[in-house]
Amino acid sequence: MRSFRLSLLPIVALVAAVLAPSPAEAQRVARQFQQYVAVDAPVVALTNAKVIDGTGAPAATGQTVLIRGDRIEAVGPNERVAVPADAEILDMTGHTVIPGLVGLHNHSYYTGGNGRAAQLSFSGSRLYLASGVTTIRTTGARAPYEELNLKNEIESGRAIGPSMFTTGPYLTGEQGSQTMARLDGPEEARRLVRYWAEEGASWFKAYTWISRDELGAAIDEAHENGVKVTAHLCSVGYREAVALGIDNLEHGLLANSEYYEGKRPDECPPGFRNGYGSLDVDGPEVQATFRDMIDNDVAMTSTLVVYEISVPGRPPIDERVYDILAPEIAAEVRQIAERIRGANLESGIGIPPDVYQKALEYEYAFVQAGGTLAAGVDPTGYGAAPPGYGDQKNFELLLEAGFTAVEVVQIMSANGAKVLGIDDEVGTVTAGKIADLVVIEGDIESIGHIQDTRYVFRHGIGWDAPKLIDSVRGLVGIR
């Protein structure tokens, strides 16, 4: 473990404390949005539940989860957890309880259709929470102040949504988009990081065309200011980024250009991943990447859904995606999805199926090697992976990659909390932790998905997931 991380512990503890409002504050949130609250009592008992607790332990049936205020007071077999006489009791027979999901690549904005982009400070934050995502890291901001303000509004009870770890503007090279900080050398990287860290950003995201010198400067300045850096890379390879001290890496295989035979320093080779279908994930080159990441505590963020939507030959996009989007955006997204999904596999359209399959294998192999894998939706691309719904789809795609449901829950909850440094407060269904929980209709080990959220507890308040979804139906993508 790199020694500089030790100096961050007091700051991380402070951030964790901010996640937990007092019970009185939580009650104020509930009263303001009472129509969307299903469970609002000082003591709540979820009985007869199947619990997958996020620790990696096997699922347990016949469980009671006792919530007092904003904390989990007890978890265990029905007969061993004493339920107080004044508790509100919910019989969870036929339901699965899991920890609140921690989305590590969950933007506050959305891109969809033919070049549309919009901040989703109303619909996106509600849809994340309704889908079971109780904490997000935004992982790149188009509008950093809007994110900081939204975070404050949620924490003060003036908006509905998950706990937020916000990022500063994207840090990239000269080819970045107009919404990104196009760096002109290491000193500019330092200045931008210093400014936004002082403004309240807790993470930064480096992007595709950043140079090694700029990335190293950004990481060094971030650590000096008690914040961290992740990256969607290309010009810089993963092993180079690890050597520079990066904290997290995004997108798995499909953003790592270091296996491209013609890779040159500080250059992003176009189409580098198209030849990855034959990559040996158990070979020495890939395993060397994994060893560097594991030895330096660098986690990988899986964002399978944002790539899967662009793979020809895959099943049609779920109709509920189109149902939640604004109608005009849904029509555009459907048209693009049908063109890509229906493309000939030799057409060159979209992501080659063999490359996508290799991305699944890469993430599974990383975990088997001992790596920490977390997950997020990345609601960008052409828009078929909206906030929350895309997170839920990741559950299914990680199952497809070979993980068990128990392992996927851990990836999507406890591992994300670990990366954010808040695993002592959230991420597992454990006595003493904040009551961030998801109640899902059905046995998720049997049905293979987590779509049917019924209640989502954030800080002990049980939100009515279907009502929250109804409140944003037809608005996602524009508001």
C-alpha positions as CSV (number, residue, x, y, z in Angstrom):
1,M,0.0,0.0,0.0
2,R,1.3,3.5,-0.9
3,S,2.1,5.5,2.2
4,F,0.4,8.7,1.0
5,R,-3.0,7.1,1.5
6,L,-2.5,7.1,5.3
7,S,-2.6,10.9,5.4
8,L,-6.1,10.8,3.8
9,L,-7.7,8.8,6.5
10,P,-8.9,11.8,8.6
11,I,-10.4,13.4,5.5
12,V,-12.1,10.2,4.4
13,A,-13.6,9.8,7.9
14,L,-15.0,13.3,7.7
15,V,-16.6,12.5,4.3
16,A,-18.1,9.4,5.8
17,A,-19.6,11.3,8.7
18,V,-21.2,13.7,6.2
19,L,-23.0,10.8,4.7
20,A,-25.0,10.2,7.8
21,P,-27.6,12.9,8.7
22,S,-29.1,12.8,12.2
23,P,-32.4,11.0,12.6
24,A,-34.1,14.5,12.9
25,E,-32.6,15.5,9.6
26,A,-33.8,12.3,8.0
27,Q,-37.3,12.9,9.3
28,R,-37.3,16.4,7.7
29,V,-36.5,14.8,4.4
30,A,-39.4,12.3,4.8
31,R,-41.9,15.0,5.7
32,Q,-41.0,17.2,2.7
33,F,-41.5,14.4,0.2
34,Q,-44.1,12.3,2.1
35,Q,-45.9,11.2,-1.0
36,Y,-42.9,9.2,-2.0
37,V,-42.1,7.7,1.4
38,A,-43.4,4.2,2.2
39,V,-41.8,3.6,5.5
40,D,-41.2,6.4,8.0
41,A,-41.0,5.1,11.6
42,P,-38.4,5.4,14.4
43,V,-38.0,1.6,14.5
44,V,-38.6,-0.7,11.5
45,A,-38.4,-4.5,11.3
46,L,-38.0,-6.2,8.0
47,T,-38.9,-9.8,8.8
48,N,-38.9,-13.1,6.9
49,A,-36.4,-11.7,4.3
50,K,-33.8,-13.3,2.2
51,V,-30.6,-11.3,2.9
52,I,-27.6,-11.0,0.7
53,D,-25.5,-8.8,2.9
54,G,-22.7,-7.7,0.6
55,T,-19.9,-9.2,2.6
56,G,-19.5,-12.2,0.3
57,A,-21.3,-14.5,2.7
58,P,-23.9,-16.9,1.3
59,A,-27.5,-15.6,1.2
60,A,-29.5,-16.2,4.4
61,T,-33.2,-16.9,4.5
62,G,-35.7,-16.2,7.3
63,Q,-33.9,-13.1,8.4
64,T,-34.9,-10.0,10.3
65,V,-33.3,-6.6,9.7
66,L,-34.0,-4.2,12.5
67,I,-33.6,-0.5,11.8
68,R,-33.6,2.2,14.5
69,G,-33.4,5.8,13.3
70,D,-30.8,5.9,10.4
71,R,-28.9,2.8,11.6
72,I,-29.1,-1.0,11.3
73,E,-29.5,-2.2,14.9
74,A,-29.6,-5.9,14.3
75,V,-29.5,-8.6,11.5
76,G,-30.1,-12.3,12.0
77,P,-32.5,-15.2,11.9
78,N,-36.1,-14.2,12.8
79,E,-36.0,-16.1,16.1
80,R,-32.8,-14.4,17.3
81,V,-33.7,-10.8,16.6
82,A,-36.0,-9.3,19.3
83,V,-38.5,-6.9,17.6
84,P,-39.6,-4.1,19.9
85,A,-43.3,-3.7,20.5
86,D,-43.3,-0.3,18.9
87,A,-41.6,-1.3,15.7
88,E,-43.3,-1.0,12.3
89,I,-43.1,-4.6,10.9
90,L,-42.9,-5.4,7.2
91,D,-43.2,-9.0,6.2
92,M,-40.6,-9.5,3.5
93,T,-41.6,-13.0,2.6
94,G,-40.6,-13.5,-1.1
95,H,-38.3,-10.5,-1.1
96,T,-34.5,-10.1,-1.1
97,V,-32.8,-7.5,0.9
98,I,-29.4,-6.2,-0.3
99,P,-27.2,-3.2,0.7
100,G,-27.8,0.0,-1.1
101,L,-25.8,0.0,-4.3
102,V,-22.7,2.2,-4.6
103,G,-22.4,3.5,-8.2
104,L,-18.8,4.4,-9.0
105,H,-19.4,5.7,-12.5
106,N,-22.8,7.4,-12.2
107,H,-22.9,10.8,-13.9
108,S,-25.3,13.5,-13.0
109,Y,-25.8,14.1,-16.7
110,Y,-27.1,12.0,-19.6
111,T,-26.3,11.8,-23.3
112,G,-28.7,10.2,-25.6
113,G,-30.1,10.1,-29.1
114,N,-28.5,12.3,-31.8
115,G,-26.0,14.3,-29.7
116,R,-28.3,15.3,-26.9
117,A,-26.9,16.1,-23.4
118,A,-28.7,17.2,-20.3
119,Q,-28.1,17.5,-16.6
120,L,-30.5,15.3,-14.8
121,S,-30.6,17.0,-11.4
122,F,-34.3,16.2,-11.0
123,S,-35.0,12.9,-12.9
124,G,-31.6,11.3,-12.7
125,S,-31.1,11.6,-9.0
126,R,-34.6,10.2,-8.3
127,L,-34.1,7.3,-10.8
128,Y,-30.8,6.4,-9.2
129,L,-32.4,6.1,-5.8
130,A,-35.5,4.3,-7.1
131,S,-33.3,1.8,-8.7
132,G,-31.5,1.0,-5.4
133,V,-28.5,3.2,-5.9
134,T,-28.0,5.0,-2.5
135,T,-24.5,6.4,-3.1
136,I,-22.9,7.6,-6.3
137,R,-19.6,9.0,-7.5
138,T,-20.2,11.2,-10.5
139,T,-16.8,10.3,-12.2
140,G,-16.5,13.3,-14.5
141,A,-18.6,16.5,-14.4
142,R,-20.0,18.6,-17.2
143,A,-21.3,21.1,-14.7
144,P,-19.3,20.8,-11.4
145,Y,-21.2,23.5,-9.6
146,E,-24.6,22.0,-10.4
147,E,-23.3,18.7,-9.0
148,L,-22.0,20.4,-5.8
149,N,-25.3,22.2,-5.4
150,L,-27.3,19.0,-6.0
151,K,-25.3,17.1,-3.4
152,N,-26.0,19.9,-0.8
153,E,-29.7,19.9,-1.7
154,I,-30.0,16.1,-1.2
155,E,-28.2,16.2,2.1
156,S,-30.3,19.1,3.4
157,G,-33.6,17.4,2.4
158,R,-34.4,19.8,-0.5
159,A,-34.0,17.2,-3.2
160,I,-34.4,13.4,-3.5
161,G,-31.5,11.3,-4.5
162,P,-28.4,9.3,-3.4
163,S,-25.5,10.4,-1.3
164,M,-23.0,12.0,-3.8
165,F,-19.3,12.1,-4.2
166,T,-18.8,14.8,-6.8
167,T,-15.9,15.2,-9.3
168,G,-14.3,18.3,-10.8
169,P,-14.3,18.9,-14.6
170,Y,-12.7,16.2,-16.9
171,L,-9.0,16.6,-17.2
172,T,-7.9,15.8,-20.7
173,G,-5.6,16.8,-23.5
174,E,-6.1,19.1,-26.5
175,Q,-8.6,16.8,-28.2
176,G,-11.1,16.8,-25.4
177,S,-14.7,18.1,-25.8
178,Q,-15.7,21.7,-25.1
179,T,-17.1,20.7,-21.7
180,M,-13.7,19.4,-20.5
181,A,-10.6,21.0,-19.1
182,R,-8.1,20.8,-22.0
183,L,-4.8,20.8,-20.2
184,D,-1.7,22.6,-21.5
185,G,0.9,21.0,-19.3
186,P,1.4,19.8,-15.7
187,E,1.1,23.2,-14.1
188,E,-2.3,23.8,-15.5
189,A,-3.3,20.3,-14.2
190,R,-2.1,21.3,-10.7
191,R,-4.0,24.7,-10.8
192,L,-7.3,23.1,-11.8
193,V,-7.1,20.3,-9.3
194,R,-6.2,22.7,-6.5
195,Y,-9.1,25.1,-7.3
196,W,-11.8,22.4,-7.6
197,A,-10.6,20.6,-4.5
198,E,-11.0,23.8,-2.6
199,E,-14.5,24.2,-4.1
200,G,-15.5,20.7,-2.7
201,A,-14.8,18.1,-5.4
202,S,-13.7,14.9,-3.7
203,W,-12.5,13.1,-6.9
204,F,-11.1,14.0,-10.3
205,K,-11.4,12.1,-13.5
206,A,-8.6,12.1,-16.1
207,Y,-9.7,11.5,-19.6
208,T,-8.6,9.8,-22.9
209,W,-6.0,12.3,-24.2
210,I,-4.2,13.3,-21.0
211,S,-0.4,13.0,-21.0
212,R,1.7,11.1,-18.5
213,D,3.2,14.4,-17.2
214,E,-0.3,16.0,-16.8
215,L,-1.7,12.9,-15.2
216,G,1.2,12.6,-12.7
217,A,0.8,16.3,-11.8
218,A,-2.9,16.0,-11.3
219,I,-2.5,12.9,-9.1
220,D,0.2,14.5,-7.0
221,E,-1.8,17.7,-6.5
222,A,-5.0,15.8,-5.7
223,H,-3.2,13.8,-3.0
224,E,-1.7,16.9,-1.6
225,N,-5.2,18.3,-1.2
226,G,-6.7,15.1,0.3
227,V,-8.7,14.0,-2.8
228,K,-8.3,11.2,-5.3
229,V,-8.1,10.6,-9.1
230,T,-9.6,8.0,-11.4
231,A,-9.4,7.8,-15.1
232,H,-10.8,6.8,-18.5
233,L,-7.5,6.3,-20.2
234,C,-6.0,5.7,-23.7
235,S,-2.9,7.9,-24.2
236,V,-1.6,6.5,-20.9
237,G,-1.7,2.7,-20.2
238,Y,-2.9,1.2,-16.9
239,R,0.5,0.2,-15.7
240,E,1.8,3.7,-16.4
241,A,-1.1,5.2,-14.5
242,V,-0.5,2.9,-11.5
243,A,3.1,3.9,-11.4
244,L,2.0,7.6,-11.3
245,G,-0.1,6.8,-8.2
246,I,-3.7,6.7,-9.6
247,D,-6.4,5.6,-7.2
248,N,-8.9,3.9,-9.5
249,L,-9.3,2.9,-13.2
250,E,-12.5,3.0,-15.2
251,H,-14.1,0.7,-17.9
252,G,-11.9,-2.3,-17.5
253,L,-10.3,-3.7,-20.7
254,L,-11.9,-1.4,-23.2
255,A,-10.0,1.7,-22.0
256,N,-6.6,0.1,-21.6
257,S,-4.5,0.6,-24.7
258,E,-1.3,-0.9,-23.3
259,Y,-1.9,-4.3,-25.1
260,Y,-1.9,-2.6,-28.5
261,E,1.2,-3.6,-30.4
262,G,1.8,-0.2,-31.9
263,K,1.2,1.9,-28.8
264,R,3.4,4.9,-28.5
265,P,3.9,7.0,-25.3
266,D,1.2,9.7,-24.8
267,E,-0.7,8.7,-27.9
268,C,-4.2,7.2,-28.1
269,P,-4.2,4.7,-30.9
270,P,-7.5,4.8,-32.8
271,G,-9.4,1.5,-32.7
272,F,-6.8,-0.1,-30.4
273,R,-9.4,-2.4,-28.8
274,N,-10.7,-4.0,-32.0
275,G,-7.9,-6.6,-31.9
276,Y,-8.5,-7.5,-28.3
277,G,-10.8,-10.5,-29.1
278,S,-7.8,-12.8,-29.0
279,L,-6.2,-11.3,-25.9
280,D,-5.1,-13.9,-23.3
281,V,-6.4,-12.7,-20.0
282,D,-4.4,-15.4,-18.2
283,G,-1.2,-14.5,-20.1
284,P,1.8,-12.7,-18.6
285,E,1.0,-9.2,-20.1
286,V,-2.5,-9.0,-18.6
287,Q,-1.5,-10.6,-15.3
288,A,1.3,-8.1,-15.0
289,T,-1.3,-5.3,-15.2
290,F,-3.4,-7.0,-12.6
291,R,-0.4,-7.5,-10.2
292,D,0.5,-3.8,-10.4
293,M,-3.1,-2.7,-9.7
294,I,-3.5,-5.2,-6.8
295,D,-0.2,-4.4,-5.2
296,N,-1.0,-0.7,-5.2
297,D,-4.7,-1.0,-4.1
298,V,-6.0,0.3,-7.5
299,A,-9.6,-0.9,-8.1
300,M,-11.2,-1.3,-11.4
301,T,-14.7,0.0,-12.2
302,S,-16.9,-2.1,-14.4
303,T,-19.2,-0.3,-16.8
304,L,-20.3,-3.2,-18.9
305,V,-23.8,-1.8,-19.7
306,V,-22.5,1.3,-21.6
307,Y,-20.6,-1.0,-23.9
308,E,-23.1,-3.8,-24.2
309,I,-25.7,-1.4,-25.7
310,S,-23.4,-1.1,-28.7
311,V,-22.8,-4.8,-29.4
312,P,-24.4,-6.2,-32.5
313,G,-26.5,-9.4,-32.1
314,R,-27.3,-8.8,-28.5
315,P,-31.0,-9.0,-27.3
316,P,-33.2,-5.9,-27.8
317,I,-32.9,-3.1,-25.3
318,D,-35.4,-3.6,-22.4
319,E,-38.7,-1.7,-23.2
320,R,-38.7,-0.2,-19.7
321,V,-35.7,2.0,-20.8
322,Y,-37.8,3.5,-23.6
323,D,-40.7,3.9,-21.2
324,I,-38.8,6.0,-18.7
325,L,-37.2,8.3,-21.3
326,A,-38.7,11.5,-22.7
327,P,-40.7,10.4,-25.8
328,E,-38.7,12.3,-28.4
329,I,-35.4,10.9,-26.9
330,A,-36.8,7.4,-26.6
331,A,-37.6,7.4,-30.3
332,E,-34.1,8.4,-31.2
333,V,-32.5,5.9,-28.9
334,R,-34.7,3.1,-30.2
335,Q,-33.7,3.9,-33.8
336,I,-30.0,3.8,-33.0
337,A,-30.3,0.7,-30.8
338,E,-32.1,-1.2,-33.5
339,R,-29.6,-0.2,-36.1
340,I,-26.6,-1.4,-33.9
341,R,-28.3,-4.5,-32.5
342,G,-29.4,-5.6,-35.9
343,A,-26.1,-4.9,-37.7
344,N,-24.3,-7.7,-39.5
345,L,-21.4,-8.9,-37.2
346,E,-19.0,-8.2,-40.1
347,S,-20.3,-4.7,-40.7
348,G,-17.9,-2.9,-38.4
349,I,-20.8,-1.2,-36.6
350,G,-20.6,-1.1,-32.9
351,I,-18.3,-3.1,-30.6
352,P,-17.3,-6.5,-32.0
353,P,-18.9,-9.3,-30.0
354,D,-15.7,-11.1,-29.4
355,V,-14.1,-7.9,-27.9
356,Y,-17.1,-7.4,-25.6
357,Q,-16.8,-11.0,-24.5
358,K,-13.1,-10.5,-23.8
359,A,-14.1,-7.5,-21.6
360,L,-16.3,-9.8,-19.5
361,E,-13.4,-12.3,-19.2
362,Y,-10.9,-9.5,-18.3
363,E,-13.0,-8.4,-15.3
364,Y,-13.6,-11.9,-14.1
365,A,-9.9,-12.7,-14.4
366,F,-9.0,-9.5,-12.5
367,V,-11.1,-10.6,-9.5
368,Q,-9.8,-14.1,-9.6
369,A,-6.3,-12.6,-9.4
370,G,-7.3,-10.8,-6.2
371,G,-8.4,-7.4,-7.6
372,T,-11.2,-5.2,-6.3
373,L,-13.9,-4.7,-8.9
374,A,-16.7,-2.1,-8.4
375,A,-19.4,-1.0,-10.9
376,G,-21.3,1.9,-12.3
377,V,-23.6,2.7,-15.2
378,D,-22.0,5.6,-17.1
379,P,-25.3,6.9,-18.6
380,T,-23.7,8.2,-21.8
381,G,-23.2,6.9,-25.3
382,Y,-26.4,7.0,-27.3
383,G,-28.6,6.8,-24.2
384,A,-29.8,3.2,-23.8
385,A,-28.3,2.9,-20.3
386,P,-30.1,5.5,-18.2
387,P,-29.3,6.3,-14.6
388,G,-30.3,3.5,-12.2
389,Y,-31.7,1.2,-14.9
390,G,-28.2,0.8,-16.3
391,D,-26.9,0.0,-12.8
392,Q,-29.5,-2.8,-12.6
393,K,-28.5,-4.1,-16.0
394,N,-24.9,-4.3,-14.8
395,F,-26.1,-6.9,-12.3
396,E,-27.2,-9.2,-15.1
397,L,-24.0,-8.6,-17.2
398,L,-21.8,-9.4,-14.3
399,L,-23.7,-12.6,-13.8
400,E,-23.0,-13.3,-17.5
401,A,-19.3,-12.7,-16.8
402,G,-19.3,-15.7,-14.5
403,F,-19.9,-14.1,-11.0
404,T,-22.5,-15.4,-8.6
405,A,-25.3,-13.2,-7.4
406,V,-23.6,-13.0,-4.0
407,E,-20.4,-11.9,-5.7
408,V,-22.2,-9.3,-7.8
409,V,-23.9,-7.8,-4.8
410,Q,-20.6,-7.4,-3.2
411,I,-19.1,-5.8,-6.3
412,M,-21.9,-3.3,-6.6
413,S,-22.1,-2.4,-2.9
414,A,-19.3,-3.2,-0.5
415,N,-16.5,-2.8,-3.1
416,G,-17.7,0.6,-4.2
417,A,-17.9,1.7,-0.6
418,K,-14.4,0.4,-0.1
419,V,-13.1,2.5,-3.0
420,L,-14.8,5.6,-1.6
421,G,-13.4,5.0,1.8
422,I,-16.8,4.7,3.4
423,D,-17.0,0.9,4.0
424,D,-17.1,1.4,7.7
425,E,-20.5,3.2,7.3
426,V,-22.2,1.7,4.2
427,G,-22.0,-1.1,1.7
428,T,-23.1,-4.1,3.7
429,V,-26.2,-5.2,5.7
430,T,-24.4,-5.1,9.0
431,A,-25.4,-4.0,12.5
432,G,-24.2,-0.5,13.3
433,K,-24.0,0.7,9.7
434,I,-26.2,3.3,8.1
435,A,-29.5,1.8,7.0
436,D,-29.0,2.0,3.2
437,L,-30.9,-1.0,2.0
438,V,-32.8,-2.2,-1.1
439,V,-35.8,-4.5,-0.9
440,I,-36.4,-6.3,-4.1
441,E,-39.4,-8.4,-5.0
442,G,-38.4,-12.0,-5.7
443,D,-35.4,-14.1,-5.1
444,I,-32.6,-12.4,-7.1
445,E,-30.5,-15.6,-7.1
446,S,-33.3,-17.4,-8.9
447,I,-34.7,-14.6,-11.2
448,G,-31.2,-13.2,-12.1
449,H,-32.1,-9.5,-12.0
450,I,-32.7,-6.7,-9.5
451,Q,-35.2,-4.7,-11.5
452,D,-38.2,-5.0,-9.2
453,T,-37.2,-2.6,-6.4
454,R,-40.0,-2.2,-3.9
455,Y,-38.4,-0.1,-1.1
456,V,-35.1,1.7,-1.0
457,F,-33.9,2.8,2.4
458,R,-31.5,5.7,2.6
459,H,-30.5,6.7,6.1
460,G,-33.4,4.7,7.5
461,I,-36.1,6.3,5.4
462,G,-37.9,3.8,3.2
463,W,-38.7,5.3,-0.2
464,D,-41.4,3.9,-2.4
465,A,-39.5,2.9,-5.5
466,P,-42.4,2.6,-8.0
467,K,-43.8,6.0,-7.0
468,L,-40.4,7.6,-7.5
469,I,-40.1,6.0,-10.9
470,D,-43.6,7.3,-11.8
471,S,-42.6,10.8,-10.8
472,V,-39.9,10.9,-13.5
473,R,-41.5,8.8,-16.2
474,G,-41.2,10.6,-19.5
475,L,-38.8,13.2,-18.1
476,V,-35.5,11.3,-18.1
477,G,-33.1,12.8,-20.6
478,I,-34.5,16.4,-20.5
479,R,-34.8,17.3,-16.8
